[in-house]
Amino acid sequence: MQQNSGQDTCAEPAIVMTRITAKWRPSILRLLHDEPRRFGALRSGIPAISERMLVYSLRELERDGIVLRTALSMKPPHVIYSLTAFGAGCARHIEALLDYLATPSEAIASTRPPPRER
């Protein structure tokens, strides 16, 4: 079994925020927060993402120490993606933020100007 040690974590909070909130990454974190998954399960869990973008996103998250890639010595080879401890913390906060943003807020709605007529 091979594992990435997650040593190349990004240090600055702004960089981390940019990396974990890129287009598809909250969805990836949300799926991995539930349980470790194989590539195919991640792909089917986010139908709109291309295979290329999923591979790219997983590599970036792995490089940043957020996702752990575990290659199992089997025939055929299996790769399982899971969250590191740091990644689980990030996923918890992303999950809370997404839940909060999904809840309609009258305070936000009342501050928006009415739509302009054309």
C-alpha positions in Angstrom: 0.0 0.0 0.0 1.4 3.4 -1.0 0.4 6.7 0.6 1.3 10.3 0.0 2.5 11.7 3.3 0.8 15.0 2.7 4.0 16.9 3.5 3.5 19.5 0.8 0.6 21.3 2.5 0.0 25.0 1.6 0.6 27.3 4.5 -1.2 30.6 3.9 -4.9 30.7 4.6 -5.7 32.7 1.5 -4.0 30.1 -0.7 -5.8 27.2 1.1 -9.2 29.0 0.7 -8.5 29.5 -3.0 -7.5 25.9 -3.5 -10.5 24.3 -1.6 -13.1 26.6 -3.1 -12.2 26.2 -6.7 -15.1 25.2 -8.9 -15.4 21.4 -8.3 -13.5 21.1 -5.1 -16.3 21.7 -2.5 -18.2 18.9 -4.2 -15.2 16.6 -4.0 -14.6 17.4 -0.4 -18.3 16.9 0.4 -18.2 13.4 -1.1 -14.9 12.4 0.6 -16.2 13.8 3.9 -18.8 11.0 3.9 -16.3 8.2 3.2 -13.2 7.3 1.3 -14.0 6.6 -2.4 -12.6 5.2 -5.5 -12.3 7.4 -8.6 -15.4 6.0 -10.3 -17.5 6.7 -7.2 -16.3 10.3 -7.2 -16.9 10.6 -11.0 -20.5 9.3 -10.6 -21.1 11.5 -7.6 -20.4 14.6 -9.6 -21.9 13.9 -13.0 -21.1 17.3 -14.5 -17.3 17.1 -13.9 -15.1 15.9 -16.7 -12.7 13.0 -16.0 -9.8 15.3 -16.8 -10.9 18.0 -14.4 -11.5 15.4 -11.6 -8.0 14.0 -12.1 -6.5 17.5 -12.0 -8.5 18.5 -8.9 -7.6 15.4 -7.0 -3.9 15.8 -7.9 -4.0 19.4 -6.7 -5.8 18.5 -3.5 -3.4 15.7 -2.9 -0.4 18.0 -3.5 -1.9 20.5 -1.0 -2.2 17.8 1.7 -6.0 17.8 1.7 -6.6 14.5 0.0 -4.8 11.2 0.5 -4.4 8.9 -2.4 -3.9 5.2 -1.4 -2.9 2.8 -4.1 -3.7 -0.8 -3.2 -1.6 -3.7 -4.7 -4.3 -5.6 -6.3 -5.2 -6.9 -9.8 -6.6 -4.7 -11.2 -5.0 -1.9 -9.3 -7.3 0.1 -6.9 -6.9 3.6 -5.8 -8.8 5.0 -2.9 -9.1 8.7 -2.1 -9.7 10.0 1.4 -9.3 13.1 3.4 -6.3 13.9 5.5 -6.9 15.2 9.0 -6.4 18.7 7.6 -8.7 17.9 4.7 -11.4 16.6 7.1 -11.3 19.9 9.0 -11.5 21.9 5.8 -14.5 19.7 4.6 -16.3 20.2 7.9 -16.1 24.0 7.5 -16.9 23.9 3.7 -20.0 21.8 4.6 -21.1 24.2 7.2 -20.6 27.2 4.9 -22.5 25.5 2.1 -25.4 24.6 4.5 -25.5 28.2 5.7 -25.5 29.6 2.2 -28.3 27.3 1.2 -30.6 28.7 3.9 -32.5 31.7 2.6 -31.6 34.8 4.5 -34.1 37.7 4.6 -31.3 40.0 5.7 -29.5 39.4 2.4 -32.6 39.6 0.3 -33.7 42.9 1.9 -30.4 44.6 1.0 -30.6 43.7 -2.7 -32.0 46.4 -4.9 -35.1 45.4 -6.9 -34.4 44.1 -10.4 -34.3 46.7 -13.1 -37.0 46.6 -15.8 -35.8 46.5 -19.4 
